[in-house]
Amino acid sequence: MTLTLAEVAAEAADCTKCGLAEGRRQVVFGMGNPSADLMFVGEGPGSEEDKQGLPFVGRSGKLLDRLMAEEIGLTRDSCYIANVVKCRPPDNRDPKPDEIDACRPWLEQQVELIAPRVVVTLGNFSSKLLLDTKTGITRLRGQSYPMPNADAVIIPTYHPAAVLRGGGLQEAQMRSDLVRARMAMSE
């Protein structure tokens, strides 16, 4: 019997498969349209996300919302947004390999149930995980890749937090990646 996205989210809410569970306020499973053609996958929740229980609600989320509206013409309600890890790493550190492995089944179930046509990976962690590569985001971005084990394409781009730190060039490159996502959705 296949679970619904809501049932998987309810199961994930009680997850204690890794040490991140000890420091979280709540699991940040994901949000948006459960049958979206477009899915964004980031790294992990930050402080504001941990408080609200929603992905990308801080400064990075505001940038993502703006670029999504300007370059794709969509709001977060019309796509689905999730992260590789569902609990906030302490002090916003990078997720550790065992934490990524523990959360991987949740993300795999999300992708399977949502069945998006296009997955935009935001930053190194989601890009490396979903493309099963060690190549970094700077070399990966700018192209589309077939998604392993799914009828979708992956379009890697920078994480919005990196764009906030990096400035104009990275924002321009992220915008071009989002245009690539819009074009892939219309194919």
N, C-alpha and C positions, 0 to 999 in steps of 0.2 A: 504494500500500500504506500503510495507516494504522499508525503506530507505536503501541506500548503506552506507558503512562505510565512504566514502568521504562526503556524505550528512550529516551524523551524526556529523562528524568532523567540517563541516561548521557551523552547528547549535551551537555546543559547543563553537566555537570561539567567539560567541557573548554572552555567558552565563554570567548572573549577579545574579545567584540564591543565592550566599553567599558573605560575605565580602572579600573573597580572590580576587575577581574580581577587587577590587579597587587598589590593590597593584601590580598586575601582569603587565608584559610587554606583554605577550601573553599566550594563552592557550597552554599547552603541552598535546595534545590529545593522541598521540601514534605514533609508527612507525613500519615498517616492512611489512611482507607478509600478505595481508588481508585474505588469506586462509591457514594460517600456522597451522600445527599440534601442535605446541608448542607456548605457550604464557607465558610471564613473566609479573607479576603485582607487582609493587613496591608501595611505600607510596605516594610520591608527588615530584614535581620538586624542584630542588635546584636552586641556583643562575645561574649556567652555563646553566642549562636546560631552565630556564626562558629567558635567552639571546638568545639561539639558537632555542627554540621552539621544542626541541627533548628530549625524556627521556633518562636518564642514559648516559650523554655525559661527565661528569666530571670524577674524580678519581674512583668513584664507578662503573661507566659505563665501564671504561677501564678494571677494574678487572672482571666485569661480562663478557665482550667480551672475555677476555683471558680464563676464566674458561669454558665458553660456547664452545669455540673452542677446548680446551684441553679435556674436559670430554664428550661433546656431538657431537663434530665434526661439529658444525654449526656456522654461522655468524649471526649477528643481522638481516641481510636482509632475512634470511630464517625462522625467527620466528617473533613474534609480541611482542612489548614491550609497556606497558602502566603503569599507576599509578592509585591509588585509587582516589586521588584528582588531578585535571588537572591544578591547579594554585598553584604557590609557596606560602606556608605559610611564613609570615614574619620571618626573622631571622632563617629560617629553623626549626621553632618550629613544634611540632607534629600537625597534622590536628585535628581540633575540631569535636565533633560528628555532629554538624549541617552542617559543611563543607563536611564531609563524606556523610551524607544523601543527600545533594544537588548534589553531583557528582555521587552518586550511579547509577542513571539511565543511565549516559553516559557509565560507566563501564559495566553495564548489557547489554547495546546495543552492545558494542564492543565484549563481549564474545559471545553473540547470533549470531552476523553477522560473526565473524571469525570462530566460532565453532571449537576451538582447541580440540585435543584429550587429551592434557596434559597442565595443568596450573601450573606453578611454582610461588608460592607466595613468595615474598621477604620481610621477616620481619613480625612484629606483625600486622600492620594495614591491609594489604591485606589478611593475613592468617585468622585473626579473622573475617573480613568482609565476605570473600567468604565461610568460613566454618561455619559461624554463631555461633561462640563460644567466650568465654571469656578466654580460655586457651592460654597461651603464646607460643611464637615460640620455646623456648627451649624444651618444652614438646611435641609440635606438630611435630617438624621436625623428620626426620628419618622414616617416614611412608608415605603411599599413602592413599588418602581418595576419595571416590566418590564425585563428585561435585553435590551439590543440583541443581535440575532443569536443568541438562545438561548431555550429554553423554560424560563425560570427567572425568579425575582424577586430583586431586589437590595434588601437592607435595610441602609442605611448607619447606622453608629453610631460612637461615639468610639473612638479607639485606647486600649487599656488603659493605656498610659503616660500619656496625658492624664488618664485617670480617676485614676490614682495621684497625679498632681499637683493635680488639680482638686477632688477630694473628693466629698462626699455627693451633691450635686445631679447631677453628671455620672454617678456610679455608678447612681443611681436611673434616670436617663434611659437609660443603657446597658442596665440590667436590663429596662426596658420595651421596648427595641428587640429584645432577645433573646426576650422573650415573643412579640413580633410575628413573629419568625423561627419559633418553635415553632408558632404558629398557622398560618403560611404553609405549613409542612411538612405539616400535617394536612389542608389543603384539597384 
